[in-house]
Amino acid sequence: FMAGIALFVGAFLIYNALSMTVVERSRELALLRCVGMTRKQIMFQVIFEGFVLGVIGAALGIGAGILLSLGLTSFMSGILGQELERGSISYDILFSSMAIGILVTLISAFLPAYQAGKISPIAALQIRGGKEEGLLQKYGWLLGLLLLIISAGILVWNPFPYDVQFRLGSMTVFSLFLGATLTIPITLKAWQKVGRWPLRLLFGNIGEIGSRNLKRSEKRTMLTCAALMVGVSMIVSTQGITESFKVDLNQWIDAYMGADIYVGAQVPLTRQLQEKLESLPMVGVVTPVRSIEATWLKDGKEVKINFTAVEPQTYSAVTRFVFSDKDVVQEEALDKLKKGDHLFISEVMREKYGVEIADVITLKTKEGQRSFAVAAVVLDFSNQGLVVTGNISDLEKYYKIEDVNTFYVNAKDNVKISDAIEEIKQYQKEYQLVIESNSAIKERVEVLMGQVFSMFDILGILAVLVAALGVFNTLSMSVLERTREIGMLRTMGMTRGQVVKMILAEAGLLGLIGGLLGLGLGLLLTKILLAAMGAMSGYSLSFVLPEKAIWMSIVVALATSQLAALLPAIRGARTPMLSAIHYE
């Protein structure tokens, strides 16, 4: 999906770049037509240029992708604290990547090639050639509106299974982008009214002149805004997913890591240590936890899951469960767990396998197959959500396991956790204990989450950089086409500073349109991706409004457009007046 977004933005940039070459060489192409070159030959020349660019770009992309994969592997190895095996890339993947890169380039190059072939020799050799308005420019907004309506309908009414919803939702994202892009030209006047006040405030009356220039090349404006829109929506969606995931994950961490102190070891611990810990003056409640790999017999198939065994009486005094169902009576569920032969299942197991409360789960044990009733559904992210929680007495009875992985410990009231840890350390050497406080573990988990989620931000940054190139291309073409006009304005008294302001105002409106559209689509994309993640993993993730991303998206869009416009603005301001208005 992310690769599709990258190709989508790249296609806009390729189209803009090749259109720019056609504009720059329009007189040259007209001369070639005059000396006998046919339209097909002109088209082939531009398409071949696109093909060469596609081959070079795809080759560089493959090389960069390989280097990036090596870097990410090393990065994830550092995060997880273990060496990850570097996988090999098959020739099929390399070939398909090269083919897709070239194909996207050729598709993007077709329209500029067609436009180049339509250049009239006489019109192009004049001072200013006339431009014909094509069908897409006349009726494209109708197609865009239709795509938006259909896409909205699919998103609101989607009765299909989760896997179909994900595929359909992904296609809908692209149709939303395309629909919003096609409606930009028809809404330019409205956008100019929206941007009139801030542009006047920043650039004075000259800012309004600059904003009106966008109407003169609606096609380029449309594509440039679309590239910015996609880049901004990527930033908003990645921030939205991050915030939404953090809320659910932090909720689980706060519950799962509710104890003051965690006492573990490299080897299993005995229950005798629990008695010793409970006898310490500064230690309050101690509860044992043991996790094993279990086999679940599901419809005749074996599914590997984690069985986490707890002592319900003491566990609920030290920490708590996060129940997925608000209407569940927690005391009744805990009572069932205390009695034994009952399990709490994760939300992933319910979403992925359709297991509900009161259903029966059959596990393979040392005592043969044993059936357990489902007492509740809880939030649990461990082992990718494939986990059940049972009574530790059931583990001892059916699996003949009496040792423990970890002890969750609470310090007594008015006792510092650091003092309680020092007291527990008297058994550290004897049992080879690893002792950590609640705050130390949470801090480590938060750092880990930050490192993982930062990878998503890179995608948004790359998309914005590509959009910046699109802004640069658009404004460079605009300055090139208006060289004579800028020269005339300079002879009439416009200063170089005013020329710069005019072009920056033009870029500012581009940034405003792309930023606001990207913000709206980014929030929608967040919901789609959260639903997709839920469909694939079984996690039910709640949508959280990314407040930071809302203002950041507008700032990023405006800053990107202004920075990308600096060079074209300076180039336009430096245009010599006499040579600009000279015509042979």
SVG drawing of the C-alpha trace seen along z (x, -y; Angstrom):
<svg xmlns="http://www.w3.org/2000/svg" viewBox="-24 -52 49 90">
<polyline fill="none" stroke="black" stroke-width="0.4" points="0.0,0.0 2.8,-2.4 4.6,-1.5 1.5,-2.3 1.3,-5.8 5.0,-6.4 4.4,-5.4 1.2,-7.6 3.2,-10.7 6.1,-9.7 3.8,-9.6 2.8,-13.2 6.4,-14.3 7.3,-12.5 4.4,-14.1 5.4,-17.5 9.0,-17.1 8.3,-15.8 5.7,-18.5 8.3,-21.1 10.7,-19.7 8.0,-20.0 7.3,-23.6 11.0,-24.5 11.5,-22.8 8.2,-23.9 10.0,-26.1 12.6,-23.4 9.9,-20.8 8.1,-23.2 11.2,-23.7 11.6,-19.9 8.0,-19.7 8.8,-22.4 11.7,-20.3 9.7,-17.2 9.5,-15.3 6.1,-13.7 3.8,-13.8 4.6,-10.1 8.3,-10.8 7.9,-13.7 5.8,-11.5 8.3,-8.6 11.1,-11.0 9.4,-12.2 8.3,-8.6 11.9,-7.3 13.2,-10.1 10.7,-8.9 11.8,-5.3 15.5,-6.2 14.5,-8.1 12.4,-5.2 15.3,-2.7 17.7,-5.0 15.2,-5.8 14.2,-2.2 17.8,-1.0 18.6,-3.7 15.5,-2.8 16.4,0.8 19.9,0.0 18.5,-2.5 15.8,0.1 18.5,2.8 20.6,0.3 17.5,-0.8 16.5,2.8 20.0,3.5 19.8,0.3 16.3,1.2 17.4,4.7 20.3,3.4 18.0,0.8 15.4,3.4 18.2,5.7 19.3,2.9 15.7,2.3 14.9,5.9 18.3,6.7 18.9,9.7 20.5,10.3 18.0,10.6 18.8,12.8 19.2,10.8 17.0,12.3 17.8,12.5 16.0,10.7 14.9,12.9 15.4,12.0 11.7,12.1 11.3,9.2 14.1,7.2 12.6,7.8 9.1,6.9 10.3,3.7 12.3,2.6 9.2,3.4 6.8,1.5 9.1,-1.5 9.5,-1.7 5.8,-1.1 4.7,-3.9 7.2,-6.2 5.9,-5.4 2.3,-5.9 3.2,-9.2 5.1,-10.2 2.3,-9.4 0.3,-12.6 3.3,-15.0 4.3,-13.0 0.8,-13.4 0.9,-17.2 4.3,-17.5 2.9,-15.7 0.0,-18.2 2.3,-21.2 1.4,-23.3 4.6,-24.5 3.1,-27.9 1.6,-28.4 4.7,-27.4 6.9,-29.8 4.6,-32.7 5.2,-34.9 2.6,-33.0 1.0,-29.9 -2.7,-29.2 -3.7,-26.4 -6.7,-24.1 -8.8,-23.1 -9.0,-19.3 -12.0,-17.2 -10.2,-16.4 -9.9,-20.1 -13.5,-20.7 -15.2,-17.8 -12.6,-16.4 -14.3,-17.9 -17.4,-15.8 -15.3,-12.6 -13.6,-13.8 -17.0,-14.4 -18.3,-11.0 -15.1,-9.3 -15.6,-11.2 -19.2,-10.1 -18.5,-6.5 -15.5,-6.4 -17.5,-7.9 -20.3,-5.4 -17.9,-2.4 -16.4,-3.7 -19.7,-4.3 -21.4,-1.1 -18.9,1.8 -20.6,5.1 -17.8,7.3 -15.5,9.5 -12.4,7.9 -9.9,9.0 -12.2,7.7 -12.7,4.5 -9.0,3.9 -8.5,4.4 -11.5,2.3 -10.5,-0.3 -7.0,-0.5 -8.4,-1.0 -10.8,-3.6 -7.9,-5.6 -6.5,-6.1 -9.9,-7.0 -10.3,-9.6 -6.9,-11.1 -7.7,-11.1 -11.2,-12.5 -9.9,-15.3 -7.2,-16.1 -9.7,-16.4 -12.0,-18.7 -9.2,-21.2 -9.5,-23.3 -13.2,-24.0 -12.6,-25.0 -9.7,-27.3 -11.8,-30.5 -13.1,-29.4 -9.5,-28.6 -8.4,-32.0 -11.0,-33.6 -9.9,-31.5 -6.3,-32.4 -6.8,-36.1 -6.6,-37.5 -3.5,-35.6 -1.7,-36.2 -2.4,-39.9 -1.3,-39.9 2.0,-38.3 2.8,-39.7 0.6,-42.8 -1.5,-43.5 1.1,-41.8 0.2,-38.5 -3.3,-38.5 -1.8,-38.9 0.4,-35.9 -2.5,-33.8 -4.5,-34.5 -1.6,-33.1 -2.7,-29.6 -5.7,-29.8 -3.5,-30.2 -2.3,-26.6 -4.9,-24.6 -3.5,-21.3 -0.1,-21.9 -1.8,-23.5 -4.0,-20.4 -1.0,-18.0 1.2,-20.0 -1.6,-20.4 -2.2,-16.6 1.5,-15.8 1.4,-18.1 -1.9,-16.6 -0.6,-13.1 2.6,-14.0 0.6,-15.9 -1.9,-13.1 0.9,-10.6 2.2,-12.7 -1.3,-13.0 -2.1,-9.4 1.2,-8.1 0.8,-10.4 -2.8,-9.4 -2.0,-5.7 0.9,-6.3 -1.3,-8.2 -4.2,-5.6 -1.8,-2.7 -0.1,-4.4 -3.3,-5.0 -4.4,-1.3 -0.9,-0.1 -0.3,-2.4 -3.7,-1.4 -2.6,2.3 0.9,1.4 -0.5,-0.5 -2.6,2.5 -0.2,5.3 2.6,3.4 0.6,2.3 3.0,3.9 5.7,1.8 8.5,4.3 9.2,7.2 11.4,10.1 12.5,12.5 15.5,14.7 17.2,16.5 16.0,19.8 12.5,20.7 11.9,19.7 10.5,21.8 7.4,20.9 9.7,21.0 11.1,17.6 7.5,16.2 7.3,17.1 10.7,15.4 9.6,12.3 6.3,12.1 8.2,12.3 10.3,9.2 9.2,6.1 8.9,3.7 7.1,6.1 3.4,6.2 1.5,8.5 3.5,11.0 1.8,12.8 3.4,15.4 3.2,15.5 4.1,18.3 3.9,18.4 4.2,21.5 3.5,22.3 0.3,24.3 -1.5,26.0 -5.1,25.1 -7.2,27.6 -9.2,25.4 -11.5,27.2 -9.1,30.1 -6.1,27.9 -3.3,27.1 -2.8,23.4 0.2,22.4 -0.7,19.9 0.7,18.6 -0.8,19.8 -0.2,17.2 -1.0,18.6 -1.7,16.3 -3.0,16.5 -6.3,14.6 -6.5,13.9 -3.2,12.0 -3.0,10.9 -6.0,8.6 -4.5,7.0 -1.2,6.2 -2.3,5.3 -5.5,5.6 -6.9,6.8 -8.2,4.6 -11.6,6.1 -12.7,5.5 -16.5,5.6 -17.8,2.8 -20.9,4.7 -18.9,7.7 -19.2,8.1 -15.5,8.2 -16.0,9.8 -17.9,12.7 -15.2,13.2 -12.5,13.2 -14.5,15.7 -14.7,18.1 -10.9,17.8 -10.4,18.5 -12.5,21.7 -10.3,23.0 -11.1,24.6 -11.9,21.1 -9.8,18.8 -9.6,15.1 -8.9,14.9 -7.3,11.9 -9.3,9.6 -7.2,10.8 -8.4,14.4 -12.0,13.2 -11.6,11.1 -9.4,13.6 -11.1,16.8 -14.6,15.7 -14.3,17.1 -16.8,15.5 -17.6,15.6 -19.0,18.9 -17.4,20.8 -15.2,23.7 -11.5,23.9 -9.7,27.3 -6.0,27.4 -3.5,30.3 -2.0,30.9 0.0,33.6 -3.3,34.9 -4.7,35.2 -7.2,32.8 -8.8,30.4 -11.7,28.1 -11.8,24.6 -14.7,22.2 -14.1,18.6 -14.9,16.3 -13.9,12.9 -12.2,11.1 -9.2,8.9 -6.8,6.6 -3.4,8.4 -0.7,7.5 1.8,10.2 2.7,12.9 0.9,10.9 -2.3,11.3 -2.4,15.1 -2.6,15.6 -5.0,17.0 -4.8,16.3 -5.7,19.1 -5.4,20.1 -1.9,21.2 -3.5,24.1 -4.7,25.4 -1.1,25.2 0.1,27.3 -2.8,29.7 -2.8,30.3 0.7,29.4 2.6,30.5 4.5,27.2 5.2,25.7 7.9,23.2 7.4,19.5 8.8,17.0 8.2,13.8 6.9,12.4 4.9,9.2 5.6,7.4 3.9,4.4 5.7,2.5 3.9,1.8 2.2,-1.6 4.5,-4.5 7.5,-2.4 9.8,-3.7 10.0,-1.3 13.8,-1.8 14.1,-0.7 11.9,2.4 14.2,3.2 17.3,3.0 15.7,5.3 14.8,7.9 18.4,7.8 19.5,10.0 18.2,12.9 19.7,11.7 22.9,13.7 21.3,16.9 18.5,17.0 20.3,14.9 17.4,12.4 16.7,9.6 14.9,6.9 13.3,3.9 11.0,1.2 7.7,0.3 9.0,-3.1 12.2,-1.6 10.3,1.0 7.8,-1.6 10.5,-4.0 12.2,-1.3 9.0,-0.3 8.2,-4.0 11.7,-4.4 11.2,-1.2 7.8,-2.4 9.2,-5.8 11.9,-4.1 9.5,-1.8 7.0,-4.6 9.7,-6.9 10.1,-4.6 6.5,-5.6 7.5,-9.3 10.2,-8.7 7.6,-7.7 5.7,-11.0 8.9,-13.0 9.9,-11.3 6.5,-12.0 6.7,-15.7 10.2,-15.9 8.8,-14.5 6.0,-17.1 8.6,-19.8 10.2,-18.8 6.7,-19.1 6.3,-22.6 9.8,-23.5 8.9,-22.2 5.6,-23.9 6.9,-27.3 9.9,-27.0 7.6,-26.2 5.4,-29.2 8.4,-31.5 9.6,-30.2 6.3,-30.7 5.8,-34.2 9.3,-35.5 8.0,-38.2 5.2,-39.1 7.6,-39.4 9.9,-41.6 7.0,-43.8 6.0,-44.1 9.6,-45.1 9.6,-47.8 6.4,-49.2 8.0,-49.6 7.6,-46.2 10.7,-45.7 12.6,-42.4 11.3,-42.0 7.8,-42.3 8.4,-39.6 9.7,-37.3 6.7,-38.0 4.3,-37.3 5.9,-33.9 6.0,-33.1 2.3,-34.0 1.5,-31.7 3.4,-28.9 1.7,-29.8 -1.7,-29.2 -0.5,-25.9 0.7,-24.9 -2.6,-26.0 -4.7,-23.9 -2.4,-20.9 -2.2,-21.2 -6.0,-21.5 -6.9,-18.7 -4.1,-16.5 -5.3,-17.1 -8.9,-16.0 -7.8,-13.0 -5.1,-12.1 -7.7,-11.8 -9.8,-9.6 -6.8,-7.5 -6.0,-7.0 -9.4,-5.4 -9.0,-3.2 -5.5,-2.0 -6.6,-1.4 -9.4,0.8 -6.9,2.6 -4.6,3.2 -7.5,4.6 -8.5,6.8 -5.0,8.2 -4.0,8.6 -7.2,8.8 -6.4,5.8 -9.4,3.4 -7.7,0.0 -9.6,-3.1 -9.3,-6.3 -7.5,-9.1 -7.5,-12.6 -3.8,-13.6 -4.0,-17.2 -0.3,-17.8 -0.5,-16.6 -3.4,-18.9 -1.4,-22.1 1.8,-20.5 0.4,-19.4 -0.5,-23.0 2.9,-24.3 4.7,-21.6 2.7,-22.2 3.3,-26.0 7.0,-25.7 7.6,-23.1 5.9,-25.2 7.8,-28.4 11.2,-26.7 10.6,-25.0 9.6,-28.3 12.6,-30.3 14.9,-29.3 12.2,-29.9 11.3,-33.2 14.9,-34.4 15.3,-33.3 12.2,-35.2 13.4,-38.3 16.7,-38.2 15.1,-38.1 16.8,-40.9 14.1,-43.3 15.3,-43.9 16.1,-40.3 12.7,-39.2 10.6,-41.5 12.9,-41.1 11.4,-39.0 13.2,-38.3"/>
</svg>
